[in-house]
Amino acid sequence: MSAQPPSAIELEIARRYDQEHARVCLQPQAPSLAGRLTLWREEGLVRNALKVAGEPGLILDVACGVGRFWPVLAEHANRVILATDPSQDILDHARIHHSQSLLKRVKTFQSSAFSIGLSENAVDCIFCMQLFQHLHNPEHRLAMLGEFYRVSRDTVIVAVSLDGLFKGAHSGVEGVRARPLPSKTELESEFRQAGFRLLSHQDFFPGCARMRVYVLGKTS
């Protein structure tokens, strides 16, 4: 595994993530009820997606951050978990968020999601819950999907933000004009163009949220 330099868009997202994560870490109070419900729902979506993907034994968590979903990924006792993030600082910081027993199950390495330091068909499944939904440029999405296709042997689990699922949803970085979200038709066309078939999708809350989790299978 060789470290690949992060792209400009990954650096910007990592900067925003660092700011938000630092703010949350400084808060002494327990997570709010809304925060707990959000995590509960997201974990349920991940469990369902893993079942559709056939409970993959070797999984790569791309742009993993501090490993928010590692406990869920590790529920399968025989699963091997690789995790990559463009920021080595975030990977180092992730170690304070998890038990030593869990950390023994996860092998981390720094890498760009656009140029993952693994060979072709290296893992059973690629798992990406954060970075992909921040990509507003179709060329960026297709480039990342192409890299996912190269590295995954079988399936991809990816969270997306779609236009039309929730009209009140805000998009974009604070202080920057919001960019339009892709439509369901546009995004699913990109999946097929990248060589994937649609195995399933789940909405965070049907009709009330813009986030959707897709399970994709390689067509060949």
C-alpha positions in Angstrom: 0.0 0.0 0.0 1.6 3.3 -1.1 0.4 6.7 0.0 -1.2 8.7 -2.8 -1.5 12.5 -2.5 -5.0 13.7 -1.8 -6.8 15.7 -4.4 -7.8 19.4 -3.9 -11.4 18.5 -3.3 -10.4 15.9 -0.6 -8.2 18.5 1.1 -11.1 20.9 1.2 -13.5 18.3 2.6 -10.9 17.2 5.1 -10.5 20.8 6.3 -14.2 21.2 6.9 -14.3 17.8 8.6 -11.4 18.8 10.9 -13.2 22.0 11.9 -16.5 20.2 12.6 -14.9 17.3 14.4 -12.9 19.7 16.6 -16.1 21.5 17.5 -17.8 18.3 18.5 -14.9 16.9 20.5 -14.9 20.1 22.5 -18.5 19.7 23.5 -18.7 18.1 27.0 -22.4 17.1 26.7 -23.6 13.7 25.5 -24.8 13.5 21.9 -28.3 15.0 21.4 -31.3 12.8 20.8 -31.4 13.8 17.2 -27.7 12.8 16.9 -28.3 9.4 18.4 -31.3 8.8 16.2 -29.3 9.8 13.1 -26.5 7.4 14.0 -29.0 4.6 14.8 -30.6 5.1 11.3 -27.3 5.3 9.5 -26.1 2.1 11.2 -29.3 0.3 10.2 -28.7 1.4 6.6 -25.2 0.1 6.7 -26.2 -3.3 8.1 -28.9 -3.7 5.4 -26.4 -2.7 2.7 -23.9 -5.2 3.9 -26.5 -8.0 3.8 -27.4 -7.0 0.2 -23.6 -7.0 -0.7 -23.4 -10.6 0.6 -21.7 -9.8 3.9 -18.3 -9.2 2.3 -15.3 -10.7 4.1 -12.7 -8.1 3.0 -13.9 -4.5 2.9 -12.3 -1.1 2.3 -13.7 1.9 4.1 -12.8 4.9 1.8 -12.4 8.4 3.3 -13.2 6.7 6.6 -12.6 9.8 8.9 -12.4 8.7 12.5 -14.1 5.4 11.7 -17.7 6.2 12.6 -18.9 2.9 11.1 -16.0 0.6 12.1 -18.0 -0.9 15.0 -20.8 -1.9 12.5 -18.4 -3.2 10.0 -16.7 -5.3 12.7 -20.0 -7.0 13.8 -19.1 -9.7 11.3 -16.5 -11.7 13.2 -14.6 -12.9 10.2 -14.5 -9.6 8.3 -11.2 -8.0 7.5 -11.4 -4.2 7.5 -9.1 -1.9 5.6 -9.6 1.9 6.0 -8.1 4.8 4.1 -8.3 8.6 4.4 -6.5 11.4 2.7 -5.5 12.8 6.1 -3.0 10.9 8.2 -3.8 13.2 11.1 -7.4 12.0 11.0 -6.3 8.4 10.9 -4.1 9.0 13.9 -6.9 10.7 15.7 -9.3 7.8 15.0 -7.3 5.7 17.5 -8.7 7.6 20.5 -12.3 6.9 19.4 -12.2 3.1 19.5 -11.2 0.2 21.7 -8.0 -1.6 21.2 -9.9 -4.8 20.4 -11.6 -3.0 17.5 -8.5 -1.3 16.3 -6.8 -4.7 16.0 -9.4 -5.5 13.3 -8.7 -2.4 11.2 -5.7 -1.7 9.1 -5.4 2.0 8.1 -3.4 3.7 5.4 -3.3 7.2 3.9 -4.5 7.4 0.3 -6.5 9.5 -2.1 -9.9 8.1 -3.0 -9.1 8.9 -6.6 -5.9 6.8 -6.6 -6.2 4.1 -4.0 -2.9 2.4 -3.2 -4.2 -1.1 -3.8 -4.1 -3.5 -6.8 -7.0 -4.4 -9.1 -9.8 -6.5 -7.5 -8.0 -6.2 -4.1 -11.1 -6.2 -1.9 -14.6 -7.7 -1.9 -16.4 -4.5 -1.2 -15.7 -0.7 -1.1 -17.6 1.3 1.5 -17.9 5.1 1.2 -20.3 6.9 3.4 -19.0 10.5 3.4 -16.8 11.7 0.6 -18.8 10.7 -2.5 -21.9 12.6 -1.5 -19.8 15.9 -1.5 -18.9 15.5 -5.1 -20.9 17.9 -7.2 -18.9 17.6 -10.5 -20.0 14.6 -12.6 -16.4 14.2 -13.8 -15.2 13.8 -10.2 -17.9 11.3 -9.5 -17.1 9.2 -12.5 -13.4 9.3 -11.7 -14.0 8.0 -8.2 -16.4 5.4 -9.4 -13.8 4.2 -11.9 -11.3 3.8 -9.1 -13.9 1.9 -7.0 -14.5 -0.4 -10.0 -10.8 -1.1 -10.3 -10.1 -1.9 -6.7 -13.4 -3.7 -5.8 -13.8 -7.3 -6.8 -17.6 -7.4 -6.4 -19.6 -4.6 -4.7 -19.6 -1.0 -3.7 -21.7 0.6 -0.9 -21.9 4.4 -1.4 -23.9 7.1 0.2 -25.2 9.9 -2.0 -27.0 13.2 -1.8 -29.8 13.5 -4.3 -31.9 16.4 -5.5 -35.6 16.1 -5.1 -35.7 13.8 -2.0 -36.0 16.8 0.4 -36.6 20.2 -1.0 -35.5 22.0 2.2 -32.1 20.4 2.3 -29.1 22.7 2.2 -26.2 21.9 0.0 -22.7 23.4 -0.1 -20.1 24.8 2.1 -20.8 27.6 4.6 -20.1 30.9 2.9 -20.2 29.4 -0.6 -23.2 29.3 -2.9 -24.9 26.0 -2.8 -24.3 23.8 -5.8 -27.1 21.8 -7.4 -27.4 18.1 -6.3 -27.6 15.4 -9.0 -30.9 13.8 -9.8 -31.6 10.2 -9.2 -31.6 9.6 -13.0 -28.3 11.4 -13.5 -26.6 9.6 -10.7 -27.8 6.1 -11.6 -26.8 6.7 -15.2 -23.3 7.5 -13.9 -23.2 4.2 -11.9 -24.1 2.3 -15.1 -21.6 4.2 -17.2 -18.8 3.3 -14.6 -19.7 -0.4 -15.1 -22.0 -1.0 -12.1 -25.5 -2.5 -11.8 -27.9 -1.3 -9.1 -28.5 -4.0 -6.5 -30.5 -1.9 -4.0 -31.0 1.6 -2.5 -32.3 2.9 0.8 -33.3 6.4 1.7 -32.3 7.8 5.1 -36.0 8.7 5.7 -38.1 8.2 2.6 -39.4 11.5 1.4 -37.8 13.5 4.2 -34.0 13.4 3.6 -31.7 13.8 0.7 -29.3 11.0 1.7 -29.5 7.6 0.0 -27.3 4.5 0.3 -26.8 2.5 -2.9 -25.3 -1.0 -3.2 -23.7 -1.5 -6.6 -22.4 -4.7 -8.2 -19.7 -4.9 -10.9 -21.2 -5.9 -14.2 -18.1 -8.0 -15.2 
